[in-house]
Amino acid sequence: MMTKASGLRSALACVLAIGLAGCGGGGDSAGTNVDASKSSAKTLAAASNPAANDNAASSRIVKLQRYQIDPTKVFVAGISSGGFAAVQMHVAHSSTFKGAAVYAGGVYWCAGTGGAATALTNCGGLTLPTNQASYNSTRTTSEAYLDTQSSLGTIDRATNLRGQPVYLWSGTQDEVVNPLEMADLDAEYLRYGANVRFDNAFPAEHGWESPDGELACGTLGSPYMIRCLANGAAYDSVETWLTMFVGRLKPRNNGKLSGTLYSFDQTEFGASPNLSMSSTGSVFVPKACAQGDRCGFVLALHGCLQQASLIGNRWVAEAGINEWADTNKLVVVYPDTIASSAPGPTNPNACFDWWGYSNQYDPNYALKSGLQMSVLYAMVQRVTGRP
């Protein structure tokens, strides 16, 4: 008789076999009951507006604005495919980003030039019969590539990483991205002199950890938003990394937020189905930032199967970033993806691009010139005013 866990793994194997849907670090597809996810998404589609939350958000699509952003407080965060993409953004633009929070991601350029198949086998997204994620270390190759590209100027100088705060999260029960992959990332950041905090002792499954997550810590499944306990109380990983990044925080707003969550036009930055990116994303703007105060900035990247068209606003609402951003003056941009297939990028689970979608499509996916990377960075430039 098939257990629930083995059924989930069988569903994963089927998904991966059809169009490489797991796509590694995004691997939020791993272990997903596809039919259940679709049913849940259909329900959410009727009830959720990706631009809506409890704080009088605008449902109309607006143009992303520039704000008074402190250049020392520009950060990137991401989960799974978004975690791998966050590493890419951080390394490639290390003169802009001053810190990174990575959940279940992996080393820079982990997939190399091997495409999705290599990404799944070496980095994440493929669950083995042992209930562990497939893994083969690519750290040596990653660091050689990083050093080369740094010297060529196709990414910012690697020396920028020295002393920067980096937060890493890896659950001991993660079946999608092997904890050994995150250990490699820890070693890689330490090699370049970053100040790393590695949370790797929680019995967590694959997901973004937040007190607002709807799933218990050890639960694998959509929407991959988990909550864990520390000493019997809810843990807050976002508080941990924001404290690293900006210092002592003002209390989290657990009530009605004073800021506003908008839906913004991504197409003006080059987002299109050809890049597997949605026409709209979300941005949270604290009231003080809207009024011209000097603020910080976070670029927050979801994982596969966490796109708004599938799970509504649950990524944005449950990440637990806005509640801290509201009281600590941080503008948060949430870019969004869409599922896509040939003749464009083969990305049926709407992952952020950390393997080139295909070698022929974008071999420079991890560089500043990467197609999707360029779109994301253009958003950062707009908000921060950075040239």
C-alpha positions in Angstrom: 0.0 0.0 0.0 1.4 3.4 -1.0 1.9 5.8 1.9 1.2 9.5 1.7 5.0 10.2 1.6 5.7 7.7 -1.1 2.7 9.0 -3.0 4.2 12.5 -2.9 7.5 11.2 -4.1 5.9 9.3 -6.9 4.1 12.5 -7.9 7.4 14.3 -7.9 9.0 11.7 -10.1 6.2 12.0 -12.6 6.4 15.8 -12.6 10.1 15.7 -13.1 9.8 13.3 -15.9 7.4 15.5 -17.8 9.2 18.7 -18.8 11.7 18.7 -15.9 9.1 20.5 -13.8 11.0 20.4 -10.5 13.8 22.5 -11.9 16.1 22.1 -9.0 16.5 24.9 -6.6 13.1 26.0 -7.3 12.3 22.5 -6.6 9.3 23.7 -4.6 7.6 21.3 -6.9 9.3 18.4 -5.2 7.0 16.1 -3.3 3.9 18.1 -4.5 0.6 16.5 -5.0 0.0 18.2 -8.3 -3.8 17.6 -8.4 -4.2 19.0 -4.9 -2.1 22.0 -5.7 -4.2 22.8 -8.8 -7.4 22.4 -6.8 -6.1 24.7 -4.1 -4.9 27.2 -6.6 -8.4 27.2 -8.3 -10.0 28.0 -5.0 -7.5 30.8 -4.3 -7.9 32.3 -7.7 -11.5 33.2 -6.8 -10.6 34.6 -3.4 -7.1 36.1 -3.7 -5.8 39.2 -5.5 -2.0 39.1 -5.5 -1.9 42.8 -4.8 -4.3 42.6 -1.9 -3.9 42.2 1.8 -5.3 43.6 5.1 -4.0 47.1 4.7 -6.1 48.8 2.1 -3.9 47.7 -0.8 -4.6 49.0 -4.3 -5.9 46.5 -6.8 -4.9 48.6 -9.8 -1.6 48.1 -11.5 0.8 50.9 -10.8 4.2 52.0 -12.1 7.0 51.0 -9.8 8.3 54.2 -8.1 11.7 55.4 -6.9 12.1 55.9 -3.1 14.7 57.4 -0.9 16.7 54.3 -0.3 19.8 54.1 1.9 22.5 52.4 -0.3 23.8 50.6 2.8 20.5 48.9 3.3 19.8 47.1 0.0 19.3 43.3 0.4 18.1 40.3 -1.4 16.2 37.2 -0.1 14.9 34.1 -1.7 13.6 30.5 -1.2 14.6 27.5 -3.3 14.7 28.6 -7.0 14.4 32.1 -5.5 17.3 31.2 -3.1 19.6 30.2 -6.0 18.5 33.3 -7.8 19.2 35.4 -4.7 22.7 34.1 -4.6 23.1 35.0 -8.3 21.8 38.5 -7.7 24.0 39.0 -4.6 27.2 37.7 -6.2 26.7 39.4 -9.5 25.7 42.7 -8.0 27.7 42.6 -4.7 28.4 46.4 -4.9 24.6 47.0 -4.8 23.4 44.3 -2.4 24.8 44.5 1.1 23.4 41.2 2.4 21.5 38.1 1.4 19.1 35.7 3.1 18.9 32.3 1.3 16.5 29.6 2.2 17.2 26.1 0.6 19.3 27.5 -2.2 22.8 26.6 -3.2 26.2 27.7 -4.5 26.6 30.3 -7.3 26.2 28.9 -10.8 25.4 25.5 -9.3 24.0 24.1 -12.5 26.9 25.3 -14.6 26.2 24.7 -18.3 24.4 21.4 -17.8 20.9 22.8 -17.9 17.9 21.5 -15.9 19.0 17.8 -15.8 22.3 18.8 -14.2 20.6 21.2 -11.8 18.2 18.5 -10.6 20.9 15.9 -10.2 23.6 18.0 -8.5 21.8 20.9 -6.8 18.2 20.2 -5.8 14.7 19.3 -6.9 15.1 15.5 -7.3 14.0 13.4 -4.3 15.7 10.0 -4.2 14.1 6.7 -2.8 16.1 7.4 0.4 13.9 10.5 1.0 17.0 12.6 0.4 17.5 15.2 -2.3 19.9 14.3 -5.1 23.2 16.1 -4.6 26.7 16.2 -6.0 29.0 19.1 -4.9 29.7 21.7 -7.6 31.4 24.1 -5.2 34.9 23.9 -6.7 33.5 24.6 -10.2 31.3 27.3 -8.8 34.2 29.2 -7.1 36.4 28.9 -10.2 33.7 30.4 -12.3 32.9 33.1 -9.8 36.6 34.1 -9.6 36.9 34.1 -13.4 33.8 36.2 -13.9 34.8 38.6 -11.2 38.1 39.2 -12.9 36.4 39.7 -16.2 34.0 42.2 -14.8 30.9 40.3 -15.9 29.9 40.3 -12.2 31.0 42.7 -9.5 34.2 42.1 -7.7 34.1 39.1 -5.3 36.0 41.2 -2.7 32.7 43.1 -2.1 31.4 40.0 -0.3 33.9 40.3 2.5 32.2 41.3 5.7 28.7 41.3 4.3 26.0 39.7 6.4 24.6 36.5 5.0 21.8 34.4 6.5 21.3 30.8 5.4 18.4 28.4 6.3 18.3 24.7 5.7 15.9 22.3 7.4 17.3 18.9 8.5 14.3 17.2 6.9 14.5 19.0 3.5 13.9 16.4 0.8 14.1 18.9 -2.1 17.4 20.7 -1.6 19.9 18.6 0.2 21.3 20.2 3.4 24.7 19.3 2.0 24.1 21.8 -0.8 23.4 24.6 1.7 26.6 23.5 3.6 28.4 24.1 0.4 26.9 27.5 0.1 28.0 28.2 3.7 31.5 27.2 2.9 31.5 29.3 -0.3 30.4 32.5 1.4 32.9 31.9 4.2 35.6 31.5 1.6 34.8 35.0 0.3 34.8 36.5 3.8 31.1 36.9 4.4 29.7 37.1 7.9 27.4 34.0 7.9 24.6 32.9 10.2 23.6 29.4 9.3 20.3 28.1 10.7 20.5 24.4 10.0 19.3 22.6 13.1 15.5 22.9 12.8 13.6 19.7 11.8 12.1 21.5 8.9 11.0 20.4 5.5 11.5 22.4 2.3 10.0 25.9 2.7 10.2 29.5 3.8 10.1 29.8 7.6 7.9 32.4 9.2 5.5 32.7 12.2 2.9 33.3 9.5 3.5 30.1 7.6 0.5 27.9 7.3 2.3 24.6 7.5 4.0 22.9 10.4 7.8 22.9 10.4 8.2 19.3 9.1 5.4 19.4 6.5 6.2 19.1 2.8 3.7 20.6 0.4 2.1 23.7 -1.2 2.4 26.6 -0.5 5.9 25.8 1.1 5.4 28.3 3.9 6.3 26.8 7.2 6.4 27.8 10.8 8.9 26.3 13.3 9.4 26.5 17.1 12.4 27.5 19.2 12.2 26.8 22.9 8.5 26.2 22.6 7.7 29.6 20.9 7.3 30.5 17.3 10.6 31.2 15.6 11.0 34.2 13.3 13.8 33.7 10.8 13.1 37.0 9.2 13.7 38.8 12.4 17.0 37.0 12.7 18.3 38.1 9.3 16.9 41.6 9.4 18.6 42.1 12.8 21.9 41.0 11.1 21.3 43.4 8.2 20.1 46.6 9.9 20.7 46.2 13.6 18.2 46.5 16.4 14.7 46.4 15.1 11.5 48.2 16.1 8.8 45.7 17.1 7.0 43.8 14.4 3.6 45.1 13.4 1.2 42.2 14.2 -1.9 44.3 13.5 -3.1 46.3 10.6 -0.2 47.5 8.5 0.2 51.2 7.8 2.0 50.6 4.6 0.4 49.6 1.3 0.9 46.6 -1.0 0.6 47.4 -4.7 0.6 45.4 -7.9 3.1 46.9 -10.3 3.8 46.6 -14.0 6.8 44.3 -14.6 6.6 44.5 -18.4 8.3 47.9 -18.5 11.4 46.2 -17.2 11.3 43.5 -19.9 9.2 40.9 -18.2 7.5 38.6 -20.6 6.4 35.0 -21.2 9.7 34.6 -23.1 11.4 35.1 -19.8 8.8 33.1 -17.8 7.9 36.3 -16.0 4.4 37.6 -15.1 3.2 41.0 -16.3 2.8 42.1 -12.7 4.7 41.8 -9.4 4.0 43.2 -5.9 5.7 45.9 -3.9 5.1 46.8 -0.2 5.7 50.4 0.7 5.6 51.6 4.3 3.8 54.8 4.9 7.0 56.6 6.0 8.8 55.5 2.8 5.9 56.8 0.7 6.2 60.1 2.5 9.9 60.5 1.6 11.7 59.1 4.5 15.1 57.4 4.0 14.4 53.6 3.9 15.9 50.2 3.2 15.1 47.8 0.4 14.5 44.0 0.1 14.2 42.1 -3.2 12.2 39.0 -2.2 12.2 36.0 -4.6 9.7 33.1 -4.3 10.3 29.5 -5.3 8.8 27.2 -7.9 5.0 26.7 -7.6 4.7 29.9 -5.5 3.7 32.2 -8.3 0.7 34.4 -7.7 -1.3 32.7 -10.4 -1.1 29.5 -8.5 -1.2 30.4 -4.8 -2.6 33.9 -4.8 -1.0 36.3 -2.3 0.1 33.6 0.1 3.9 34.1 -0.6 3.6 37.8 0.0 1.2 37.5 3.0 2.9 34.7 4.8 6.6 35.5 4.3 6.5 37.7 7.4 8.7 40.4 5.8 6.0 43.2 5.5 5.3 43.1 9.2 8.9 44.0 10.0 9.2 46.3 7.0 6.2 48.3 8.1 7.8 49.4 11.3 11.4 49.5 10.2 11.0 51.4 6.9 11.9 48.8 4.3 10.4 48.8 0.8 9.9 45.2 -0.4 9.7 44.2 -4.0 8.2 40.8 -4.8 8.8 39.9 -8.5 6.6 37.2 -9.9 7.0 34.5 -12.5 4.7 32.4 -14.7 4.8 28.9 -16.0 6.1 28.5 -19.5 7.0 25.9 -22.1 8.6 25.5 -25.6 9.2 27.3 -27.9 10.1 29.7 -25.0 11.7 28.6 -21.8 10.7 25.2 -20.5 9.7 26.2 -17.0 6.3 24.6 -16.2 6.6 25.3 -12.5 7.4 29.0 -12.7 10.8 28.8 -11.1 13.2 31.7 -11.2 16.0 31.1 -13.6 19.1 29.6 -12.0 20.0 27.0 -14.6 19.6 28.9 -17.9 16.2 27.3 -18.6 18.2 25.8 -21.5 21.8 26.3 -22.4 20.8 27.7 -25.7 18.2 30.1 -24.2 20.5 32.0 -21.8 24.0 30.6 -21.1 24.8 33.8 -19.2 21.9 33.3 -16.7 24.1 33.9 -13.6 25.9 37.0 -14.9 24.8 40.7 -14.8 23.9 40.3 -18.4 21.6 37.4 -17.8 18.2 37.9 -19.3 16.1 37.4 -16.2 18.8 38.9 -14.0 18.7 42.1 -16.0 14.9 42.4 -15.5 15.2 41.9 -11.8 18.1 44.4 -11.5 16.2 47.0 -13.5 13.5 46.9 -10.8 16.2 47.4 -8.1 17.5 50.3 -10.0 14.1 51.9 -10.3 13.4 51.7 -6.5 16.8 52.6 -5.3 17.8 55.1 -8.0 21.0 53.2 -8.5 22.6 53.8 -12.0 
